[in-house]
Amino acid sequence: MPLPLHIGIVGCSAEGASLCYRTICAKGAQLLGPHAHPEITMHTHSLAAYVEFIEHNDWEGVAELMLDSAIKLKHAGADFLICPDNTIHQAMEMVGPRSPLPWLHIAEVVADEAVEHGFRRLGLLGTRWLVESEVYPQKLKARGIDYLRPTDDERMEINRIIMDELVYGVFRPEPVTYLQLVIRRMKDEGCDAVVLGCTEIPLIISSKNSPLPVLDSTRLLAWAALKRSVADAAKAP
């Protein structure tokens, strides 16, 4: 059996990136046998550098950080790249044409999963930058899927929970309850599933405590990377 392709992870926030990394390692055995997983290399710039660019709406600056990571990962031997951070995918259109390696797009992975399950209207959860962007709407509309964004007040509180608590590894019961209430409202407004479009949200919300079925962007991306690593290796001459 050919060796699986080397996965490069462009990290942004530590909690989301580490969850993605752990998922690839843990799930690798399902495709490759006991204790096996593809070779993985991760590069992570300081989250502060990303946040400074994001807060100034400087997506070219975000793209430069992502490209710098991509170049370093290529030099480390990676065959393709993933980024377990939804927000900075807003820079992907500037990254793709200049990238030394191909990428899996997190929103495309989630949208494809929604199609597979027959979901028709998705609630979007994530940072305020993410839910106000077209990262998910663009991919969902292309597949005929409707969506619902959080209200303005919900966006601010969810952003606070993510940036002031979850990225620091702080997990309290109150944010869980708050997110459950938001998801329940989305259910009442016709959503049949919810996108956990921040890679830290799956650390406190899952199918076990969500009022709606969840599309866990972190773990879905990890699984998609695993499948690509194995499938593309099998196609190699």
C-alpha positions as CSV (number, residue, x, y, z in Angstrom):
1,M,0.0,0.0,0.0
2,P,1.5,3.4,-0.9
3,L,2.2,5.8,1.9
4,P,-0.6,8.3,2.6
5,L,0.0,11.9,1.5
6,H,1.7,14.3,3.9
7,I,-0.9,16.7,5.4
8,G,0.0,20.3,6.1
9,I,-2.0,22.1,8.7
10,V,-2.1,25.9,8.6
11,G,-3.0,26.7,12.2
12,C,-4.5,29.9,13.5
13,S,-6.0,29.4,17.0
14,A,-4.4,26.7,19.1
15,E,-7.6,25.0,20.3
16,G,-9.1,24.5,16.9
17,A,-5.8,23.5,15.3
18,S,-5.1,21.0,18.0
19,L,-8.6,19.5,17.8
20,C,-8.1,19.0,14.0
21,Y,-4.7,17.5,14.5
22,R,-5.9,15.1,17.3
23,T,-8.8,14.0,15.1
24,I,-6.6,13.1,12.2
25,C,-4.4,11.1,14.4
26,A,-7.3,9.3,16.2
27,K,-9.3,8.6,13.1
28,G,-6.4,7.5,11.0
29,A,-6.7,3.9,12.3
30,Q,-10.1,3.6,10.6
31,L,-8.4,3.9,7.2
32,L,-4.9,2.7,7.8
33,G,-4.9,0.3,10.7
34,P,-4.1,0.4,14.5
35,H,-2.3,3.5,15.6
36,A,-1.6,4.6,12.0
37,H,-2.1,8.1,10.5
38,P,-0.6,10.1,7.7
39,E,2.5,12.2,8.2
40,I,1.3,15.6,9.5
41,T,3.2,19.0,9.9
42,M,1.6,22.1,11.3
43,H,2.8,25.7,11.2
44,T,1.1,28.4,13.3
45,H,1.7,32.1,13.3
46,S,0.7,34.0,16.5
47,L,-3.0,34.4,16.8
48,A,-2.4,38.0,17.7
49,A,-0.9,38.6,14.2
50,Y,-4.1,37.2,12.6
51,V,-6.4,39.2,14.9
52,E,-4.7,42.5,14.2
53,F,-5.2,42.1,10.5
54,I,-8.8,40.8,10.9
55,E,-9.8,43.7,13.1
56,H,-8.5,46.1,10.5
57,N,-10.3,44.3,7.7
58,D,-6.9,43.6,6.1
59,W,-7.5,40.3,4.4
60,E,-4.4,40.7,2.3
61,G,-2.4,40.7,5.5
62,V,-4.2,37.5,6.5
63,A,-3.5,36.0,3.2
64,E,0.3,36.7,3.5
65,L,0.4,34.9,6.9
66,M,-1.4,31.9,5.4
67,L,0.9,31.9,2.4
68,D,4.0,32.1,4.6
69,S,2.7,29.0,6.5
70,A,2.0,27.3,3.2
71,I,5.6,27.9,1.9
72,K,7.1,26.5,5.1
73,L,4.8,23.5,5.0
74,K,5.8,22.7,1.4
75,H,9.5,22.9,2.5
76,A,8.6,20.5,5.3
77,G,7.3,18.0,2.7
78,A,3.5,18.5,2.9
79,D,1.5,17.4,-0.2
80,F,-1.6,19.4,0.4
81,L,-3.0,21.9,3.0
82,I,-5.9,22.4,5.3
83,C,-6.7,25.3,7.6
84,P,-8.9,24.5,10.7
85,D,-10.0,28.1,11.0
86,N,-13.2,29.2,9.3
87,T,-12.8,33.0,9.7
88,I,-9.5,33.3,7.8
89,H,-11.0,31.4,4.9
90,Q,-12.2,34.9,3.8
91,A,-8.6,35.3,2.5
92,M,-8.7,32.1,0.5
93,E,-9.4,33.7,-2.8
94,M,-6.2,35.6,-2.5
95,V,-4.3,32.6,-1.2
96,G,-5.3,29.9,-3.7
97,P,-3.7,31.4,-6.9
98,R,-0.4,32.0,-5.2
99,S,-0.2,28.9,-3.0
100,P,2.6,26.4,-3.6
101,L,0.2,23.5,-2.6
102,P,-3.5,22.7,-3.1
103,W,-5.9,23.2,-0.2
104,L,-9.1,21.7,1.0
105,H,-11.7,24.4,1.7
106,I,-13.5,24.0,5.0
107,A,-16.8,25.4,3.9
108,E,-16.9,23.2,0.8
109,V,-16.3,20.1,3.0
110,V,-19.2,21.2,5.3
111,A,-21.5,22.0,2.4
112,D,-20.8,18.7,0.8
113,E,-21.7,16.9,4.1
114,A,-24.9,18.9,4.3
115,V,-25.9,17.8,0.8
116,E,-25.1,14.2,1.7
117,H,-27.5,14.3,4.6
118,G,-30.2,16.2,2.7
119,F,-30.2,19.3,4.9
120,R,-32.0,22.2,3.4
121,R,-31.5,25.2,5.7
122,L,-28.5,25.6,8.0
123,G,-27.9,27.9,11.0
124,L,-24.4,29.5,11.0
125,L,-22.4,29.8,14.1
126,G,-18.9,31.4,14.3
127,T,-17.1,34.6,14.9
128,R,-18.8,37.8,13.9
129,W,-16.3,38.1,11.0
130,L,-17.2,34.7,9.8
131,V,-21.0,34.9,10.0
132,E,-21.0,38.4,8.4
133,S,-18.9,37.1,5.5
134,E,-19.8,35.1,2.4
135,V,-17.5,32.1,3.2
136,Y,-20.4,29.8,3.9
137,P,-23.3,31.5,2.0
138,Q,-21.3,31.3,-1.2
139,K,-20.7,27.5,-0.9
140,L,-24.2,26.8,0.4
141,K,-26.0,28.7,-2.3
142,A,-24.0,26.9,-5.0
143,R,-25.5,23.7,-3.7
144,G,-29.0,25.0,-3.3
145,I,-28.9,25.2,0.5
146,D,-30.5,28.0,2.5
147,Y,-28.9,29.5,5.6
148,L,-29.7,31.7,8.7
149,R,-27.2,34.0,10.3
150,P,-27.2,34.9,14.0
151,T,-28.9,38.2,15.0
152,D,-26.6,41.2,15.7
153,D,-26.7,40.7,19.5
154,E,-26.0,36.9,19.1
155,R,-23.1,37.6,16.8
156,M,-21.4,39.9,19.4
157,E,-22.0,37.5,22.3
158,I,-20.9,34.4,20.3
159,N,-17.8,36.3,19.2
160,R,-17.0,37.2,22.8
161,I,-17.4,33.6,23.9
162,I,-15.0,32.4,21.2
163,M,-12.4,35.1,21.5
164,D,-12.4,35.7,25.2
165,E,-13.0,32.1,26.4
166,L,-12.8,29.2,23.9
167,V,-9.5,30.2,22.2
168,Y,-7.9,30.2,25.7
169,G,-9.3,26.8,26.6
170,V,-11.9,28.2,29.0
171,F,-15.1,26.1,28.9
172,R,-17.9,27.1,31.2
173,P,-21.5,25.9,31.3
174,E,-23.1,29.4,30.7
175,P,-21.8,29.7,27.1
176,V,-23.1,26.2,26.4
177,T,-26.6,27.2,27.5
178,Y,-26.4,30.4,25.5
179,L,-25.4,28.6,22.3
180,Q,-28.1,26.0,22.8
181,L,-30.7,28.9,23.0
182,V,-29.4,30.4,19.8
183,I,-29.5,27.0,18.1
184,R,-33.1,26.4,19.4
185,R,-34.2,29.8,17.9
186,M,-32.6,28.7,14.6
187,K,-34.6,25.5,14.8
188,D,-37.8,27.4,15.4
189,E,-37.0,29.5,12.3
190,G,-36.8,26.5,10.0
191,C,-33.2,25.3,10.2
192,D,-32.7,21.5,10.1
193,A,-29.0,21.6,11.1
194,V,-26.4,24.0,12.4
195,V,-22.9,24.6,11.2
196,L,-20.3,24.8,14.0
197,G,-18.4,27.3,11.9
198,C,-15.8,28.1,14.5
199,T,-13.3,25.3,15.1
200,E,-13.5,25.8,18.9
201,I,-17.3,25.6,19.2
202,P,-17.2,21.7,18.8
203,L,-15.3,21.7,22.1
204,I,-18.5,22.6,23.9
205,I,-21.4,21.9,21.5
206,S,-21.9,18.5,19.8
207,S,-24.7,16.3,18.6
208,K,-25.2,15.2,22.2
209,N,-26.3,18.6,23.5
210,S,-27.4,20.5,20.4
211,P,-31.1,21.1,19.6
212,L,-30.2,20.5,16.0
213,P,-27.9,18.1,14.1
214,V,-24.5,19.6,14.0
215,L,-22.0,20.0,11.1
216,D,-18.7,20.0,13.0
217,S,-16.4,21.9,10.7
218,T,-13.3,20.9,12.6
219,R,-13.8,17.2,12.5
220,L,-15.3,17.1,9.1
221,L,-12.2,18.9,7.7
222,A,-10.0,16.4,9.5
223,W,-11.9,13.4,8.1
224,A,-11.8,14.9,4.6
225,A,-8.1,15.4,4.8
226,L,-7.6,11.8,5.9
227,K,-9.7,10.5,3.0
228,R,-7.8,12.7,0.5
229,S,-4.4,11.6,1.9
230,V,-5.3,7.9,1.5
231,A,-7.2,8.1,-1.8
232,D,-4.7,10.4,-3.6
233,A,-1.8,8.2,-2.5
234,A,-3.6,5.2,-4.0
235,K,-3.9,7.1,-7.3
236,A,-0.2,8.0,-7.4
237,P,1.9,6.1,-10.1
